[in-house]
């Protein structure tokens, strides 16, 4: 279910209780209003698509570009790639799980699907991403 804040607002809600947006991130029925991340729904998502983390980042990027276009008098055209990508750290081993709508592997398949070295890759990604969020 969506966040309780959405349920208490006047925003249109999806069946799951998230803000109801179209494929461009625009809130249905409210021109110039966009939503992305954990609070917004996906339009016709595959069952494996998450709302959080990397997927929320992809959706927010597309929604921001579309908002800029709409405010400039243009039509929204930016879509996001639906994907799920995570490294499972099992302490003595690790596995990269990835699925996307277009079937492309992450990073052109340079990383193995299973390796203890993926633990270090995951830690490096986390450090880089936190630096990006804090300072860029």
Backbone bond lengths (Angstrom), bond angles and torsions (degrees), N, CA, C in turn:
res aa  C-N    CA-C-N  psi(-1)  N-CA   C-N-CA  omega(-1)  CA-C   N-CA-C  phi
1 X - - - 1.455 - - 1.516 109.85 -
2 X 1.299 115.00 156.54 1.460 120.95 -179.88 1.513 112.06 -76.26
3 X 1.331 116.49 173.20 1.461 120.93 179.89 1.531 111.95 -66.24
4 X 1.318 116.66 146.86 1.463 120.91 -177.59 1.524 111.62 -64.04
5 X 1.320 117.67 -27.36 1.458 121.57 177.96 1.528 110.78 -58.82
6 X 1.335 116.80 -39.52 1.464 120.92 178.64 1.518 109.90 -65.75
7 X 1.312 117.13 -40.80 1.463 121.26 -178.73 1.530 112.01 -65.62
8 X 1.325 116.95 -25.89 1.467 121.24 -179.83 1.530 111.80 -91.24
9 X 1.326 117.53 -5.45 1.465 120.76 -177.39 1.529 111.10 -92.29
10 X 1.314 115.19 177.80 1.464 121.11 176.98 1.531 111.49 -95.47
11 X 1.325 117.36 7.50 1.461 121.44 -179.03 1.522 111.15 -74.91
12 X 1.325 117.48 147.04 1.466 119.10 177.21 1.528 110.44 -66.09
13 X 1.327 115.62 139.25 1.467 120.85 -176.48 1.521 111.28 -113.45
14 X 1.322 114.18 148.39 1.458 120.94 172.35 1.533 108.20 -80.28
15 X 1.303 116.50 174.92 1.468 120.99 178.93 1.530 110.70 -59.21
16 X 1.332 117.00 -35.30 1.463 121.31 -178.75 1.515 114.49 -81.86
17 X 1.339 118.32 1.05 1.461 120.73 177.59 1.514 114.57 89.18
18 X 1.321 118.21 14.68 1.459 122.09 176.51 1.525 109.25 -98.59
19 X 1.332 117.35 164.58 1.459 120.55 176.20 1.522 107.85 -64.25
20 X 1.312 116.46 130.62 1.461 121.52 -175.95 1.531 110.05 -82.84
21 X 1.322 116.19 110.97 1.466 121.87 -179.14 1.516 109.99 -122.13
22 X 1.331 115.16 160.26 1.464 119.26 175.45 1.532 109.34 -88.35
23 X 1.317 116.82 -173.22 1.468 120.64 -175.80 1.523 113.04 -68.45
24 X 1.335 117.36 -9.80 1.464 121.56 178.13 1.525 112.31 -99.56
25 X 1.324 117.22 -2.27 1.461 121.53 -179.21 1.516 113.28 90.65
26 X 1.332 117.76 2.58 1.461 121.29 -179.64 1.525 109.65 -82.72
27 X 1.329 115.72 132.01 1.461 120.87 -179.88 1.523 108.09 -65.44
28 X 1.306 115.18 128.72 1.475 120.40 -176.81 1.526 110.62 -63.73
29 X 1.348 114.89 127.76 1.453 121.10 178.47 1.515 114.77 85.21
30 X 1.323 118.07 -3.78 1.469 121.12 -179.39 1.536 109.83 -126.65
31 X 1.337 117.37 93.53 1.461 118.99 179.32 1.532 110.79 -62.16
32 X 1.298 116.21 144.99 1.471 124.04 178.73 1.523 113.52 72.29
33 X 1.324 118.33 11.13 1.466 121.30 176.73 1.520 107.90 -117.59
34 X 1.332 115.38 127.17 1.461 121.34 -178.11 1.516 109.48 -126.62
35 X 1.318 116.24 153.44 1.465 121.56 177.81 1.526 108.59 -145.28
36 X 1.318 115.64 146.52 1.470 121.00 177.87 1.516 108.27 -153.92
37 X 1.298 116.02 168.18 1.453 120.69 178.14 1.515 112.36 93.51
38 X 1.313 115.82 -154.60 1.457 121.57 -174.90 1.523 113.25 -64.50
39 X 1.331 117.68 -24.02 1.466 120.47 -174.90 1.523 113.30 -85.19
40 X 1.335 118.90 -17.54 1.460 122.01 -174.05 1.526 111.47 -103.46
41 X 1.323 115.05 149.32 1.461 119.10 179.26 1.527 110.68 -86.11
42 X 1.304 115.78 167.49 1.463 121.85 170.25 1.513 106.57 -99.36
43 X 1.316 116.88 145.36 1.459 119.76 177.25 1.524 108.39 -89.31
44 X 1.312 117.00 116.78 1.465 124.07 -179.09 1.535 112.61 50.68
45 X 1.324 118.36 58.61 1.464 119.57 -176.26 1.523 112.67 -79.49
46 X 1.324 116.61 151.75 1.461 118.17 166.68 1.535 107.91 -64.08
47 X 1.315 119.37 153.88 1.469 120.60 -175.17 1.531 114.44 -64.75
48 X 1.314 118.97 -16.77 1.456 121.33 -176.46 1.529 113.31 -92.70
49 X 1.319 119.64 -2.20 1.469 121.87 -175.50 1.526 110.87 -77.94
50 X 1.342 117.95 126.64 1.464 121.02 178.05 1.530 111.25 -85.09
51 X 1.330 116.58 166.03 1.469 121.86 174.97 1.531 110.72 -96.60
52 X 1.314 118.18 -22.97 1.451 121.57 -169.63 1.529 112.89 -97.84
53 X 1.323 112.96 175.85 1.459 124.67 168.65 1.522 113.27 58.17
54 X 1.320 116.10 -127.50 1.460 121.98 -173.39 1.528 111.57 -59.67
55 X 1.312 117.94 -38.90 1.465 120.92 -179.54 1.527 109.96 -64.67
56 X 1.317 117.59 -39.69 1.461 121.28 177.04 1.525 110.27 -63.30
57 X 1.310 116.77 -36.98 1.460 120.78 178.24 1.535 110.92 -65.37
58 X 1.319 117.61 -43.41 1.463 121.01 178.83 1.533 110.76 -63.08
59 X 1.311 115.93 -42.79 1.457 120.28 -179.52 1.525 111.56 -67.69
60 X 1.323 117.52 -39.94 1.465 120.87 179.77 1.525 111.14 -65.19
61 X 1.314 116.64 -38.61 1.466 120.48 178.51 1.531 110.65 -62.59
62 X 1.316 117.23 -46.17 1.465 121.42 178.81 1.531 110.78 -64.69
63 X 1.338 117.41 -42.50 1.465 121.18 -179.80 1.531 110.99 -63.40
64 X 1.338 117.71 -40.27 1.468 120.99 178.93 1.530 111.11 -63.95
65 X 1.326 117.01 -42.11 1.468 120.41 177.51 1.527 110.62 -64.29
66 X 1.323 116.71 -40.06 1.458 120.58 179.24 1.524 111.75 -68.33
67 X 1.332 116.88 -37.85 1.455 120.45 177.88 1.524 110.13 -63.49
68 X 1.315 116.73 -42.72 1.467 121.27 177.72 1.531 110.23 -60.79
69 X 1.323 116.78 -42.16 1.464 120.54 179.35 1.529 110.87 -63.94
70 X 1.324 117.10 -45.73 1.472 121.39 -178.43 1.526 110.28 -63.40
71 X 1.319 117.46 -42.30 1.459 120.74 179.33 1.526 112.16 -67.56
72 X 1.334 117.19 -19.42 1.465 122.37 176.15 1.527 111.77 -93.66
73 X 1.329 116.86 6.45 1.452 121.03 178.19 1.518 114.64 84.53
74 X 1.327 117.28 12.08 1.464 121.33 179.27 1.513 110.29 -102.97
75 X 1.320 115.88 170.87 1.466 121.61 177.81 1.523 109.90 -87.28
76 X 1.327 118.31 147.07 1.467 119.89 174.26 1.525 110.05 -71.30
77 X 1.320 116.94 135.45 1.468 120.69 -179.14 1.524 112.64 -134.12
78 X 1.320 117.74 -10.46 1.463 121.24 -174.82 1.520 111.39 -81.75
79 X 1.324 115.33 124.47 1.454 122.62 175.70 1.520 108.50 -109.97
80 X 1.299 117.52 169.70 1.456 121.38 177.89 1.521 109.36 -117.66
81 X 1.303 114.63 152.90 1.465 121.54 177.46 1.520 108.07 -85.03
82 X 1.306 117.17 124.31 1.456 120.46 179.59 1.525 108.68 -82.88
83 X 1.328 115.12 121.61 1.457 119.48 -179.77 1.513 110.95 -153.37
84 X 1.300 114.13 159.91 1.453 123.48 174.94 1.518 105.59 -131.98
85 X 1.321 116.62 123.80 1.452 120.14 -178.28 1.525 109.19 -144.47
86 X 1.306 116.53 124.10 1.459 119.70 178.02 1.521 110.11 -154.89
87 X 1.321 114.32 152.70 1.466 121.36 176.13 1.522 106.87 -107.15
88 X 1.317 116.42 120.88 1.463 121.81 177.44 1.523 108.81 -88.46
89 X 1.314 115.91 115.50 1.462 122.30 179.30 1.521 108.01 -93.24
90 X 1.341 116.29 113.60 1.465 121.51 -178.98 1.524 111.45 -106.92
91 X 1.338 115.75 23.71 1.468 125.30 178.78 1.527 113.66 71.44
92 X 1.318 119.24 -49.15 1.472 120.51 179.45 1.529 111.71 -109.53
93 X 1.315 116.55 1.34 1.462 122.02 -180.00 1.530 107.17 -161.61
94 X 1.322 117.05 165.72 1.462 120.63 177.48 1.522 109.52 -148.48
95 X 1.325 114.68 154.54 1.457 120.41 -179.14 1.524 108.69 -138.82
96 X 1.339 115.60 135.40 1.459 120.79 177.30 1.519 108.19 -95.22
97 X 1.335 115.98 119.18 1.459 121.69 175.89 1.521 107.72 -103.52
98 X 1.309 116.40 127.95 1.459 119.93 -178.61 1.521 109.96 -145.75
99 X 1.328 114.45 137.32 1.452 120.27 174.05 1.523 107.21 -147.95
100 X 1.312 116.18 138.23 1.459 120.19 177.82 1.518 109.28 -142.86
101 X 1.331 114.57 159.80 1.456 118.80 -177.70 1.516 112.54 -66.61
102 X 1.339 117.03 -26.26 1.466 119.54 -179.44 1.532 112.88 -98.81
103 X 1.327 116.96 -2.35 1.461 120.76 176.65 1.523 115.48 76.91
104 X 1.336 117.40 1.90 1.471 119.85 179.50 1.525 110.67 -70.98
105 X 1.317 117.25 137.11 1.470 119.77 177.63 1.525 110.32 -75.18
106 X 1.333 117.96 157.27 1.460 120.20 178.07 1.528 111.08 -71.73
107 X 1.311 116.11 142.67 1.469 122.46 175.88 1.526 112.59 50.50
108 X 1.324 115.59 39.02 1.475 122.59 176.26 1.528 113.19 55.16
109 X 1.323 114.96 28.19 1.466 122.11 174.84 1.530 114.12 66.10
110 X 1.343 117.90 29.33 1.467 119.73 179.24 1.524 112.35 -78.03
111 X 1.333 117.09 -20.36 1.456 119.92 179.02 1.526 109.94 -97.95
112 X 1.318 117.42 145.41 1.474 119.44 177.82 1.528 110.43 -70.01
113 X 1.307 115.94 158.65 1.474 120.50 178.00 1.525 111.51 -75.41
114 X 1.313 116.13 -27.97 1.459 119.90 -179.59 1.522 108.92 -144.58
115 X 1.326 115.99 125.39 1.456 121.19 179.76 1.526 109.24 -173.73
116 X 1.314 115.96 146.19 1.466 120.38 175.57 1.530 110.13 -64.04
117 X 1.332 117.05 -27.67 1.469 121.25 179.48 1.526 112.99 -65.86
118 X 1.317 117.49 -19.65 1.459 120.03 177.88 1.531 112.14 -64.53
119 X 1.330 117.42 -22.09 1.467 121.01 176.14 1.525 108.74 -61.17
120 X 1.316 116.95 -43.22 1.466 121.36 179.29 1.529 110.94 -70.64
121 X 1.317 116.91 -35.47 1.467 121.12 176.89 1.525 109.75 -62.95
122 X 1.333 116.25 -44.28 1.467 120.69 179.32 1.525 110.72 -61.78
123 X 1.316 117.15 -45.12 1.466 120.67 179.74 1.529 110.97 -62.48
124 X 1.337 117.14 -39.09 1.464 120.93 178.45 1.528 110.78 -65.98
125 X 1.327 117.24 -43.77 1.466 120.90 177.20 1.524 110.68 -59.38
126 X 1.327 116.49 -42.94 1.458 120.02 -179.38 1.522 111.10 -62.68
127 X 1.318 118.00 -44.10 1.468 121.61 179.25 1.530 111.23 -63.42
128 X 1.321 116.48 -44.62 1.462 120.78 -179.96 1.524 110.44 -63.63
129 X 1.326 116.80 -44.74 1.451 120.46 -178.28 1.525 111.32 -65.72
130 X 1.321 118.10 -41.78 1.462 120.62 177.99 1.525 110.87 -64.36
131 X 1.320 117.46 -38.96 1.471 120.78 176.11 1.535 109.51 -61.23
132 X 1.328 115.93 -45.33 1.467 121.13 178.82 1.530 111.11 -58.52
133 X 1.333 117.28 -46.22 1.457 120.88 -179.64 1.524 112.92 -65.94
134 X 1.314 116.99 -36.99 1.458 120.38 -176.01 1.525 113.78 -80.88
135 X 1.326 117.60 -36.91 1.463 119.69 -167.83 1.530 115.74 -119.98
136 X 1.321 119.00 -12.49 1.475 119.08 -177.00 1.501 113.07 -113.59
